[in-house]
Amino acid sequence: MAWKMVRISPNNWNWRYHWSSQSLRDFLPLHYYHSTHFPSTVILNSIITPISLITKGFSTVSLAMENPKATAHKEFPLGLDEWTEEEYAVQSKLLQQFTNISNIDKAWIFNSDNGVSQGMFSISQPDVLANKRRKFILSSTISKESNGSVRFQWAPFPIAMSGVSTMVSSPSGSKLLVVRNPESEGPCRFEIWSQSHVEKEFHVAQSVHGSVYTDGWFEGISWNSDETSIAYVAEEPTPAKPAFNGLGYKKGGSTDNDTGSWKGQGDWEEEWGETYAGKRQPALFVINITSGEVQAVKGIDKSLSVGQVVWAPSTKGLEQYLVFVGWSFVIRKLGIKYCYNRPCALYAVKAPHHNESQANKTDIHSTEDVQALNLTQTINSAFFPRFSPDGKFLVFLSARSSVDSGAHSATNSLHRIDWSSDMKMSQSRKVYDVLAVVMCAEDGCFPGLYCFSILSSPWLSDGYTMIISSIWNSSQVLLSVNVLSGEVFCITPTDSNFSWNLLSLDGNNILAVSSSPVDVPQVKYGVIVEKENDNNEWSWSDVSDPIFKCSDEVRSLTSSLKFSVMKISVKDASVSPMKGAHKPYETIFVSSKAKKSDTCDPLIVILHGGPHTTSLTSFSKSLAFLSALGYSLLIVNYRGSLGFGEEALQSLLGKIGSQDVKDVLNAIDHVINLGLASPSKIAVLGGSHGGFLTTHLIGQAPEKFVAAAARNPVCNLALMVGTSDIPDWCYAETYGTMGSERFTEAPSAEDLTQFYSKSPISHISKVKTPTLLLLGAQDLRVPVTNGLQYARALREKGVQHKVIVFPNDVHGIERPQSDFESFLNIGVWFKKYCK
């Protein structure tokens, strides 16, 4: 028989072979993926080397080049099709570029006598692959030039800080505390660093205390003045649990290494809700950094959860005291995350002794019978205590307007207590008002204090002027506050709508970050320019920094955008007796700089949660990503938002689902009437209460929106009230200031009817908008059942919808992978229905 060689060169295509008369087994392949079953048509995948096939006695052999997509059935991941997969590929590349932008979490500046300072910056960056945040330290030398300018010399590379929970420098800047909390049942590690090495390392066993609190609320770590001891807040040790063995209950309990018995659960204990699930009660401890001895601070009532501890000024030879914030509860611990309406007070307690000289004067456990003293009995909220540099007074914030009204957040006030290190700790102190709650500000005037963090040392050199961040309408600004006279000034540029975040003080100079919705954050350095009549001004210069570097594509896309802040007149002001409710509210409008005469870009309406929070004119990576996709953004700060005075905020209580919905629709009509948006291309996006508004809007205005996306939305208050960590929120927002009086753990039929009537699900029959729901399965604030019930109702109605549940996420959906997948799906969903 005749033999014939057919040679095929490899490429990116598959080859299809058709044959007749002979079996394919008459092929003799030199390079072939073997299969024992041969169909009448077979696909041979391209390989790296040429394929030689020897054929024998075929009547016909035909070769056809074919695209593999057309021949092979492709299986797509769950929820995707060919179009969606392509959008995933394109949009995810862009989203990753925005995600990679770093953030400054904290900064320290260490002063020296020669005019040169050392800066240290704690930086974080999402690590999507590992699903955690990378943490770095980047250092810089700060030099003041003779011409008044400042120069930063940055280290060539940051240093990774793997496993670090928090860092706190000593008052002199000569030592650094590094805390490493255990990931499982191991000890908590304390490291004391000097300039060149680790001086001491202490391992604190779980039997002493659990993890150190680093949450930004209970969190408190404070060095004493001589830098020998550190006070801090950590979880109480786990109490003993009942033990059982093969014979039943085992008296005396069991150890972790006892394989012949097992531990029961014991009694269930109250927790502080969202983000605190599984965390033990916060308690106060002091560690001696010479010996490593750790002592629990005595004299604190067991009903108090403690936090935000600072050392009181001390005099040699006298007792040392600690000042801390205490939160109490009676029936249950209601959710405390973002909820400033939880009563709290400042307390002073005697610090434990660690050295022999002090122990000879007073018994080492003498604080046990000296109870902590409530310093602020005349006010129902006090937190963030800060002593003046000379130790003569103590300043603190109060959220008493939140406690009084039931609103989860409201206008703050600032207060002062006079202090003397030798005074007797036997009575509470007189509380002086520094900045009172502003009910309704005149246009352009200070709208009230909205401050949610204070530097550990916020003071200028005069000892009575503090620098703080605060929300002012839709922006965050920096304020200087004279705590003796109560004078307050905005020290950031008034001709800019940018938002500012305070990082640190360098003597009388300020290090801050400034950004806008279309401008990547920029480090700024501010110096005082002295004027006549003490009317000083601040001069701000850009600092060239490597921290906020972004890709050329991101820089190009953001530079093609612009933003403005619009004031929207109120339509239904006549129904409210409060003057502040009549004043205009604001929206932030982000759009392309390119003028389009014939059409408008699709519009996404962005709605913040709370409802008593604010969408700021700061840079948001996720919203900048949506802008870069070609959408205009309408970011609405409806009445009830922070930053506009207490009356405007209080006007929303009892009117959710109506006043806020009308404000949003009014803002949309405003930009449509200006020709900035097309009424046929509008989508809406919100989370939490913003999701409440999103689902309300698509029910109350079903023809208005072509697509919607909601993250952990409040869809049914009647369901939420029995499952949320903040059931009191449902009462406050439904009944207004009367909600606190009506609040009960057993809502009446009347209550449930009211809750349902305020809820988006009451409008479900009218919904027709394609809706994306993004839900965190571990959400204690708005449990996942709220969103799932709404999704199933949409399915029952035949409304297009998609649900993604993130199994390990809480209310914020902030884990890097979850946040990434969330906004990728939002981008793809809106592209599908808006463009």
C-alpha positions in Angstrom: 0.0 0.0 0.0 1.1 3.6 -0.6 1.9 5.9 2.3 1.3 9.6 2.2 2.7 12.2 4.7 0.5 15.3 5.6 2.4 18.0 7.5 0.5 20.7 9.4 2.1 23.8 10.8 0.9 25.0 14.2 -0.9 28.3 14.8 -3.6 29.7 17.0 -6.4 27.8 15.2 -7.8 24.3 15.5 -7.9 22.1 12.5 -10.9 20.0 11.7 -10.5 16.7 9.8 -13.2 15.1 7.7 -12.8 11.6 6.4 -14.5 8.8 4.6 -13.9 5.1 3.7 -11.5 4.4 6.4 -11.4 4.4 10.1 -9.6 7.2 11.8 -7.5 4.6 13.6 -5.6 4.3 10.3 -4.0 7.6 11.2 -0.6 7.2 12.7 0.0 10.5 14.6 3.5 11.4 15.7 2.2 14.2 18.0 -1.4 13.7 19.1 -3.6 13.9 22.2 -4.7 10.3 22.5 -8.4 9.4 22.8 -9.9 6.0 22.8 -13.2 7.1 21.3 -13.2 8.9 17.9 -16.3 10.6 16.6 -16.9 11.2 12.9 -15.5 14.7 13.3 -12.6 15.3 15.7 -10.8 18.5 16.8 -7.0 18.3 17.2 -5.7 21.2 19.3 -2.7 23.1 18.0 0.6 22.1 19.5 4.0 23.8 19.8 5.8 21.6 17.3 4.6 20.7 13.8 2.2 17.7 13.6 3.0 14.9 11.1 0.2 12.5 10.3 0.7 9.4 8.1 -2.4 8.4 6.3 -3.1 5.2 4.4 -5.5 4.5 1.7 -8.0 7.4 2.3 -10.4 8.2 -0.5 -10.7 11.8 0.8 -8.9 13.9 3.3 -10.1 17.6 3.8 -8.7 20.3 6.1 -10.7 23.2 7.4 -9.4 26.1 9.5 -11.9 27.2 12.1 -12.3 29.6 15.0 -12.5 27.5 18.3 -15.3 29.8 19.7 -17.5 28.8 16.8 -17.0 25.1 17.3 -16.6 24.3 21.0 -19.4 24.9 23.5 -18.0 27.2 26.1 -19.1 27.0 29.7 -19.3 30.4 31.4 -18.9 31.1 35.1 -22.2 31.2 37.1 -24.1 34.3 36.3 -22.1 35.3 33.2 -22.7 35.2 29.5 -20.4 36.0 26.6 -21.2 39.8 26.7 -20.9 40.0 30.5 -17.6 38.1 30.5 -16.1 40.5 27.9 -17.3 43.5 30.1 -15.8 41.8 33.1 -12.4 41.6 31.3 -12.4 45.2 30.2 -13.8 46.9 33.3 -11.8 44.8 35.8 -8.6 46.0 34.3 -9.6 49.6 34.8 -11.0 49.0 38.3 -7.8 47.3 39.3 -5.9 50.5 38.4 -8.1 52.5 40.7 -8.0 49.9 43.4 -4.2 50.0 43.5 -4.1 53.6 44.7 -2.7 53.7 48.2 -4.1 55.5 51.2 -2.4 57.2 54.2 -3.9 55.8 57.4 -1.8 57.7 59.9 1.2 60.0 60.0 3.7 61.1 62.7 6.2 64.0 62.6 9.1 64.0 65.0 10.6 67.4 65.6 14.3 68.2 66.1 16.2 71.3 67.1 17.9 72.0 63.8 14.9 72.8 61.8 14.7 69.3 60.2 11.8 67.0 61.1 11.3 63.3 60.4 8.0 62.2 59.0 6.6 58.6 59.2 3.6 57.6 57.2 1.5 54.5 57.7 0.2 53.5 54.3 -2.2 50.8 53.2 -3.1 49.3 49.9 -5.8 46.7 49.0 -4.3 43.3 48.2 -7.1 41.7 46.2 -5.4 38.4 45.7 -4.8 37.9 49.4 -8.1 39.6 50.3 -6.5 41.8 52.9 -4.8 45.2 53.1 -1.0 45.5 52.7 0.5 47.8 55.3 3.7 49.9 54.8 5.8 52.5 56.6 7.3 55.2 54.4 9.7 57.8 56.0 10.6 61.3 54.9 13.0 64.0 56.0 11.2 67.4 56.2 13.5 70.5 55.7 12.4 74.1 56.1 14.2 76.3 53.6 15.3 79.9 54.2 12.8 81.2 51.7 9.9 79.7 53.7 9.4 76.7 51.5 9.5 73.1 52.7 11.2 70.1 51.2 10.4 66.4 51.7 13.1 63.8 51.0 11.4 60.4 50.8 12.9 57.1 51.5 13.4 55.2 48.2 11.0 52.4 49.2 8.4 51.7 51.9 8.9 49.0 54.5 6.2 46.3 54.7 4.7 45.9 58.2 3.3 42.4 58.0 1.1 41.3 60.9 1.1 44.7 62.6 -2.2 45.6 64.2 -1.3 49.2 65.3 1.7 51.4 66.1 1.9 54.3 68.6 5.0 56.5 69.2 6.0 57.7 72.6 5.7 61.4 73.5 9.3 62.1 72.9 9.4 60.2 69.6 12.3 58.0 70.9 10.3 54.8 71.2 7.6 53.1 69.1 5.1 50.6 70.3 4.2 47.9 67.8 1.2 45.6 68.6 0.6 42.3 66.9 -2.7 40.7 67.7 -2.9 37.0 67.4 -4.9 35.4 64.5 -5.9 32.5 66.6 -5.4 31.5 70.2 -1.8 32.7 70.5 -0.5 35.5 72.7 -0.7 39.2 72.0 2.8 40.6 71.1 4.1 44.0 72.3 7.3 45.2 70.7 9.1 48.3 71.9 11.3 49.7 69.1 14.1 52.3 69.3 15.6 54.0 66.3 17.7 51.1 65.2 16.3 47.9 66.8 13.6 46.2 68.9 14.5 46.9 72.5 11.9 44.7 74.2 9.3 42.1 73.2 6.5 40.8 75.4 4.0 38.1 74.8 0.8 38.5 76.7 -1.2 35.3 77.1 -4.9 34.9 76.4 -5.4 34.2 80.0 -4.4 37.8 80.8 -6.4 39.5 78.0 -7.4 39.0 74.4 -6.6 41.2 71.3 -5.9 44.9 71.7 -8.7 47.0 70.4 -7.6 48.8 67.2 -11.1 49.7 65.9 -10.8 53.5 66.1 -13.6 53.7 68.6 -12.9 51.7 71.8 -9.3 51.9 70.7 -7.0 53.7 73.2 -3.3 53.4 73.6 -1.4 55.9 75.7 2.1 56.3 76.9 2.7 57.9 80.3 4.9 61.0 80.5 8.1 59.3 81.6 7.6 56.6 78.9 7.8 53.7 81.4 4.2 52.4 81.1 1.5 52.1 78.4 -2.2 52.1 79.1 -4.4 50.3 76.5 -7.8 48.7 75.8 -8.0 45.0 75.1 -10.6 42.2 75.2 -11.2 40.7 78.6 -9.9 37.1 79.0 -12.4 34.4 78.0 -14.3 33.2 81.0 -14.2 29.6 82.1 -16.7 27.4 80.2 -18.5 24.3 81.6 -16.6 21.1 80.9 -18.0 17.6 80.2 -16.4 14.1 79.8 -17.7 10.6 79.2 -19.3 10.5 82.6 -21.1 13.9 82.3 -20.3 17.2 83.9 -16.6 17.6 85.0 -16.1 19.7 88.1 -13.1 22.1 88.0 -13.3 22.6 84.2 -10.7 21.4 81.7 -7.7 22.7 79.9 -7.2 23.1 76.2 -4.8 20.1 76.2 -7.3 17.8 77.9 -8.4 15.3 75.2 -10.7 13.4 77.5 -13.2 16.2 77.9 -14.9 19.0 75.9 -16.0 22.5 76.7 -19.6 23.7 76.6 -20.8 27.1 75.3 -21.8 28.6 78.6 -24.1 31.6 78.8 -24.6 33.8 75.7 -23.2 37.3 76.2 -24.2 40.7 74.7 -21.9 42.2 72.1 -21.7 45.7 70.6 -23.2 44.6 67.3 -21.8 45.2 63.8 -18.0 44.5 63.4 -17.8 43.5 67.1 -19.3 39.9 66.7 -17.1 37.5 68.7 -15.2 40.2 70.5 -15.0 40.3 74.3 -15.9 43.2 76.5 -13.2 46.0 76.2 -11.3 46.4 79.4 -8.4 48.6 80.6 -4.8 47.4 81.1 -1.4 48.8 81.8 1.9 47.3 80.8 5.3 48.2 82.3 7.7 48.3 79.4 10.7 47.5 81.6 9.4 44.3 83.2 6.6 43.4 80.8 4.2 43.1 83.8 0.6 43.6 82.8 -2.1 44.7 85.2 -5.8 45.1 84.8 -7.0 48.5 86.0 -9.2 48.0 89.1 -12.1 50.1 90.3 -14.1 50.0 87.0 -17.6 48.8 87.2 -18.2 45.6 85.3 -21.1 47.1 83.5 -18.8 49.6 81.7 -17.2 49.1 78.3 -14.1 51.2 78.3 -12.2 52.9 75.6 -10.1 55.9 74.4 -7.8 55.9 77.5 -5.3 58.7 78.1 -2.9 59.4 81.0 -3.8 62.4 83.1 -1.0 64.9 83.8 1.0 63.8 86.7 3.2 65.4 89.5 6.1 63.5 90.9 5.3 61.8 94.1 1.6 61.9 93.6 -0.8 59.2 92.3 -1.2 58.8 88.6 -4.6 58.7 87.0 -6.1 57.5 83.8 -9.0 59.1 82.0 -11.2 57.0 79.8 -14.6 56.8 78.1 -17.1 54.4 79.5 -20.3 53.1 77.8 -22.9 51.5 80.0 -25.9 49.4 79.1 -28.9 48.1 81.0 -31.0 45.7 78.9 -28.8 45.1 75.9 -25.8 46.4 74.0 -27.2 48.2 70.9 -24.9 48.4 67.9 -22.3 51.1 68.4 -20.5 51.3 65.0 -21.4 54.7 63.5 -24.0 55.2 66.3 -23.0 58.2 68.4 -26.4 58.1 70.2 -25.0 55.7 72.8 -24.7 57.5 76.2 -21.1 57.7 77.4 -19.1 59.6 80.0 -15.5 60.4 81.0 -14.1 58.6 84.0 -10.9 59.0 86.0 -9.4 56.0 87.8 -6.1 55.5 89.7 -3.4 53.8 87.7 -1.9 50.6 89.1 1.7 50.8 90.5 4.5 48.8 89.0 7.7 49.9 90.9 8.8 49.2 94.4 9.1 52.9 95.5 5.4 53.5 94.8 4.4 50.2 96.1 5.9 51.1 99.5 3.7 54.1 99.8 0.5 52.4 98.7 -0.5 48.8 98.4 -0.1 47.6 94.8 -3.7 46.7 94.4 -5.0 49.8 96.3 -7.1 50.9 93.3 -9.4 47.9 93.9 -11.5 49.7 96.5 -11.3 53.1 94.8 -14.0 53.3 92.2 -13.6 55.2 88.9 -15.1 58.7 89.1 -17.6 60.0 86.5 -16.2 63.4 85.5 -19.1 64.4 83.2 -22.3 63.7 85.1 -24.0 66.8 83.8 -23.8 65.7 80.2 -24.9 62.4 78.6 -22.2 62.1 76.0 -18.4 62.6 76.3 -15.6 61.1 74.2 -12.2 61.7 72.6 -10.6 63.3 75.8 -7.5 65.4 75.1 -5.4 67.2 77.8 -3.9 70.6 77.0 0.0 70.7 76.8 0.2 72.4 80.2 -2.2 69.9 81.8 -4.5 72.7 83.0 -7.7 71.6 81.1 -9.3 68.6 79.5 -11.2 69.0 76.2 -13.7 66.5 74.8 -16.4 66.0 72.2 -20.0 65.3 72.9 -22.8 63.8 70.8 -25.6 64.8 73.2 -27.8 66.0 70.4 -27.7 62.4 69.0 -28.4 60.9 72.4 -31.3 63.4 73.0 -32.9 63.0 69.6 -32.2 59.3 68.9 -30.5 60.2 65.6 -27.5 57.8 65.1 -25.3 60.8 64.3 -25.9 64.6 64.6 -24.2 67.9 65.3 -21.4 67.6 67.9 -20.4 70.0 70.6 -17.0 70.7 72.2 -16.4 71.1 75.9 -13.7 71.8 78.5 -13.0 70.8 82.1 -10.4 72.6 84.2 -7.8 70.3 85.6 -5.2 70.3 88.4 -2.9 67.4 89.0 -3.1 67.7 92.8 -6.9 68.0 93.0 -9.0 65.5 94.8 -10.8 62.8 92.8 -14.0 63.0 94.8 -16.5 64.8 92.6 -17.4 65.5 89.0 -16.1 68.6 87.3 -17.9 71.7 85.9 -18.2 71.3 82.2 -17.7 74.5 80.1 -19.1 74.8 76.5 -16.5 75.6 73.9 -18.5 75.1 70.8 -22.3 74.6 71.2 -24.6 72.8 68.8 -25.5 75.1 65.8 -29.1 74.8 65.1 -29.3 76.9 61.9 -26.3 78.7 60.4 -26.5 81.8 58.2 -25.2 81.3 54.7 -21.4 81.0 54.6 -21.1 80.7 58.4 -19.9 77.9 60.6 -22.6 75.2 60.3 -21.7 73.3 63.5 -19.1 70.8 64.5 -19.1 67.4 62.7 -15.8 65.8 63.9 -15.2 62.1 64.3 -11.5 61.8 65.1 -9.0 64.0 66.9 -5.2 63.8 66.8 -3.6 62.5 69.9 -1.8 65.9 70.1 -3.9 68.4 68.2 -2.4 71.6 69.8 -0.5 74.6 68.4 2.4 76.0 70.4 0.1 78.5 72.3 -1.3 75.6 74.2 -5.0 76.5 73.7 -5.6 76.3 69.9 -6.5 72.9 68.5 -6.6 71.9 64.9 -9.4 69.5 63.9 -11.2 68.2 60.8 -14.9 68.8 60.5 -17.7 68.6 57.8 -18.8 71.9 56.4 -21.8 71.4 54.0 -20.6 68.9 51.4 -16.8 69.3 52.2 -14.5 68.4 55.0 -12.4 71.3 56.2 -9.8 72.0 58.8 -10.7 74.2 61.7 -8.6 76.1 64.3 -10.5 76.3 67.6 -9.5 78.5 70.6 -10.7 76.3 73.5 -10.6 79.3 75.9 -12.6 81.8 73.9 -14.6 79.5 71.6 -13.4 81.3 68.4 -13.4 79.0 65.4 -11.9 79.6 62.0 -11.8 77.6 58.8 -8.1 77.5 57.8 -8.4 75.7 54.5 -9.0 77.6 51.2 -12.5 79.0 51.1 -12.4 79.4 47.3 -12.1 75.6 46.8 -14.7 72.8 47.2 -12.0 70.2 47.8 -12.1 68.1 51.0 -9.3 68.0 53.5 -8.1 65.4 56.0 -5.7 66.2 58.8 -2.7 64.0 59.2 -0.3 65.6 61.7 1.1 68.8 63.1 4.7 69.8 62.6 5.0 72.4 65.4 2.7 75.2 64.3 2.6 73.8 60.7 0.1 71.3 59.4 0.4 68.2 57.3 -2.9 67.3 55.5 -4.3 65.6 52.4 -6.6 67.4 49.9 -8.7 65.8 47.2 -11.9 66.1 45.2 -14.1 63.6 43.3 -11.9 64.1 40.2 -8.5 64.8 41.8 -6.4 62.0 43.3 -5.3 62.9 46.9 -2.5 65.4 47.3 -0.3 65.9 50.4 -0.4 69.5 51.6 1.8 71.5 54.0 0.3 74.5 55.7 2.1 77.4 57.4 0.8 80.4 59.2 1.2 83.8 57.5 1.0 86.4 60.2 -1.1 89.5 59.4 -1.9 92.6 61.3 -4.5 92.6 64.1 -3.8 88.9 64.7 -5.8 88.1 61.6 -3.5 85.3 60.5 -3.9 83.2 57.4 -2.7 79.9 56.3 -0.6 79.3 53.2 -0.8 75.8 51.6 1.8 74.2 49.3 1.8 70.9 47.4 4.1 68.2 48.7 5.6 66.0 46.0 5.0 62.5 47.3 5.1 59.0 45.9 2.2 57.7 48.0 -0.8 58.5 45.7 0.8 57.5 42.4 -1.6 56.2 39.9 -1.5 54.9 36.3 -1.3 57.2 33.3 -4.7 55.9 32.3 -6.3 56.8 35.6 -4.6 60.2 35.6 -5.8 60.9 32.0 -9.4 59.8 32.7 -9.7 61.8 35.9 -8.2 64.9 34.3 -11.0 64.7 31.7 -13.6 65.2 34.4 -15.0 68.1 36.4 -17.2 68.6 39.4 -19.3 71.3 41.0 -21.4 71.7 44.1 -25.0 72.7 43.4 -27.5 74.1 45.9 -31.0 72.7 45.5 -34.0 74.7 46.7 -36.5 72.9 48.9 -39.9 72.4 47.4 -41.9 71.3 50.5 -40.4 73.5 53.2 -43.8 74.8 54.2 -44.6 71.6 56.0 -41.7 72.0 58.6 -41.7 74.7 61.3 -37.9 74.6 61.5 -36.0 77.3 59.7 -33.1 74.9 58.9 -35.5 72.6 57.0 -36.2 75.4 54.5 -32.6 76.0 53.5 -31.2 74.5 50.3 -29.4 71.2 50.4 -26.5 70.3 48.1 -25.5 67.8 45.4 -22.1 67.1 43.9 -22.2 66.8 40.2 -19.4 65.0 38.3 -19.3 65.1 34.6 -17.0 65.1 31.5 -15.2 68.3 30.5 -16.0 67.6 26.9 -19.1 69.4 25.6 -21.7 67.3 23.8 -24.3 69.3 22.0 -26.5 66.4 21.0 -26.6 64.1 24.0 -25.8 63.7 27.7 -23.8 61.0 29.3 -25.9 58.5 31.3 -26.4 59.6 34.9 -25.9 57.6 38.1 -27.6 59.0 41.2 -25.4 58.3 44.2 -27.1 58.1 47.7 -25.2 57.9 51.0 -26.3 55.8 53.9 -27.0 56.7 57.5 -29.2 58.7 56.7 -27.2 61.1 58.9 -23.9 61.0 57.1 -22.5 63.0 54.2 -21.1 62.3 50.8 -18.0 64.5 50.7 -16.2 66.3 47.9 -13.3 63.9 48.4 -11.7 61.3 46.1 -13.5 57.9 46.1 -11.8 55.2 44.0 -15.0 53.4 43.4 -17.0 56.5 42.3 -14.0 57.7 40.2 -14.1 54.3 38.5 -17.8 54.8 37.6 -17.0 58.3 36.3 -14.2 56.9 34.2 -16.6 54.5 32.5 -18.4 57.5 31.0 -21.1 58.3 33.5 -22.1 61.6 35.1 -22.7 61.4 38.8 -25.3 63.2 40.9 -24.2 62.7 44.5 -27.1 64.0 46.7 -26.7 65.3 50.3 -30.5 65.3 51.0 -31.8 67.1 54.1 -30.9 65.1 57.1 -27.2 64.9 56.1 -24.4 66.1 58.4 -22.8 69.5 57.8 -25.8 71.7 57.4 -26.9 72.5 61.0 -29.0 70.5 63.5 -32.4 71.7 62.3 -31.9 70.5 58.8 -30.7 67.2 60.1 -33.6 66.7 62.6 -36.1 67.6 59.8 -35.7 64.1 58.4 -36.5 62.1 61.6 -40.0 60.6 61.2 -40.0 61.4 57.5 -37.8 58.8 55.9 -39.2 57.4 52.7 -40.9 60.7 51.9 -38.8 63.8 52.5 -35.5 62.2 51.5 -37.2 60.6 48.4 -38.6 64.0 47.3 -35.2 65.7 47.8 -33.6 63.1 45.5 -36.2 63.4 42.8 -36.1 67.2 43.1 -32.3 67.1 42.5 -32.7 64.8 39.5 -35.2 67.2 38.0 -32.9 70.1 38.6 -30.0 68.6 36.5 -32.5 67.5 33.8 -33.9 71.0 33.6 -30.3 72.4 33.2 -29.8 70.0 30.3 -27.1 68.1 32.2 -28.9 64.7 32.1 -31.2 62.8 29.9 -34.4 61.6 31.6 -34.1 58.3 29.7 -30.7 57.3 30.9 -30.7 57.5 34.7 -29.5 54.8 37.2 -29.4 54.9 41.0 -26.9 53.5 43.5 -26.9 53.4 47.3 -25.9 51.4 50.3 -27.7 50.9 53.7 -30.0 53.9 54.0 -28.9 54.8 50.5 -30.1 51.4 49.4 -33.3 52.1 51.3 -33.7 55.2 49.1 -32.7 53.3 45.9 -35.4 50.7 46.4 -37.9 53.4 47.4 -37.2 55.4 44.3 -37.7 52.5 41.9 -41.0 51.8 43.6 -42.3 55.4 43.9 -40.9 56.6 40.6 -40.9 53.4 38.5 -40.5 55.2 35.1 -37.6 57.3 36.2 -34.7 54.7 36.4 -33.4 52.3 33.8 -31.2 50.4 36.3 -30.6 50.3 40.1 -27.9 48.8 42.4 -28.2 48.5 46.2 -25.6 47.4 48.7 -27.1 45.9 51.9 -30.3 47.9 51.5 -33.0 48.5 54.2 -36.0 47.1 52.3 -38.4 46.2 55.2 -38.2 47.9 58.6 -40.8 45.5 60.0 -38.4 42.7 59.3 -35.3 44.6 60.3 -36.5 45.7 63.7 -36.4 42.2 65.1 -33.1 41.2 63.6 -30.9 44.3 63.5 -28.3 45.3 66.1 -29.9 48.8 66.0 -33.7 48.2 66.4 -33.9 51.7 68.0 -32.9 53.2 64.6 -36.2 51.9 63.1 -38.2 53.7 65.9 -36.2 57.0 65.7 -36.4 57.3 61.9 -40.1 56.2 61.8 -41.5 58.2 64.8 -38.9 61.0 65.0 -37.9 62.3 68.5 -40.8 60.3 70.0 -39.1 57.1 68.8 -36.9 56.8 72.0 -40.0 56.7 74.1 -41.8 54.1 72.0 -38.7 51.8 71.6 -39.3 48.3 72.8 -37.8 44.9 72.0 -41.4 43.7 71.4 -42.9 46.0 68.7 -46.7 46.2 68.6 -48.9 45.5 65.7 -49.2 49.3 65.2 -45.4 49.6 65.2 -45.0 46.9 62.6 -47.7 48.5 60.4 -45.9 51.8 60.6 -42.5 50.2 59.8 -44.0 48.5 56.8 -45.6 51.7 55.5 -42.2 53.4 55.6 -40.4 50.6 53.8 -39.5 50.2 50.1 -41.2 46.8 50.0 -44.6 48.5 50.4 -44.1 49.8 46.8 -42.8 46.5 45.4 -45.9 46.1 43.1 -44.9 49.1 41.0 -41.2 48.2 40.5 -40.0 47.4 37.0 -36.4 48.6 37.1 -33.6 46.0 36.7 -32.0 45.8 40.1 -28.7 44.5 41.4 -28.5 43.5 45.1 -25.1 43.1 46.8 -25.4 41.6 50.3 -23.1 40.8 53.1 -24.0 37.5 54.8 -22.5 38.5 58.2 -24.3 41.9 58.3 -25.7 42.5 61.7 -26.9 46.0 60.9 -29.2 45.2 58.0 -29.3 41.4 58.0 -29.1 39.6 54.7 -32.8 38.5 55.0 -33.9 42.1 54.2 -32.3 42.0 50.8 -33.2 38.4 50.0 -36.8 39.0 50.8 -36.8 42.0 48.4 -35.0 39.9 45.7 -37.5 37.1 46.0 -40.4 39.6 45.7 -38.8 41.0 42.5 -38.5 37.4 41.1 -42.1 36.8 41.9 -43.0 39.9 39.9 -40.8 38.9 37.0 -38.5 41.9 37.4 -34.9 41.6 36.1 -32.6 41.3 39.0 -29.3 39.8 40.2 -28.2 39.0 43.7 -24.6 38.5 44.9 -24.0 37.4 48.5 -20.6 37.9 50.1 -20.4 35.1 52.7 -17.8 36.7 55.0 -18.7 40.4 54.7 -20.5 42.6 57.2 -22.5 45.8 56.5 -19.8 47.8 54.7 -18.8 45.0 52.2 -15.2 46.3 52.6 -13.1 43.2 52.2 -10.8 43.9 49.1 -12.2 41.0 47.0 -15.8 41.8 47.9 -15.5 45.5 47.3 -13.8 44.8 44.0 -16.4 42.3 42.8 -19.2 44.6 44.1 -18.2 47.6 42.0 -17.2 45.6 39.0 -20.7 44.2 38.9 -22.2 47.6 39.4 -20.2 48.9 36.4 -21.3 45.9 34.2 -24.9 46.1 35.3 -25.2 49.8 34.5 -23.5 49.3 31.2 -26.0 46.6 30.3 -29.1 48.8 31.0 -27.9 52.4 30.6 -25.8 52.3 27.4 
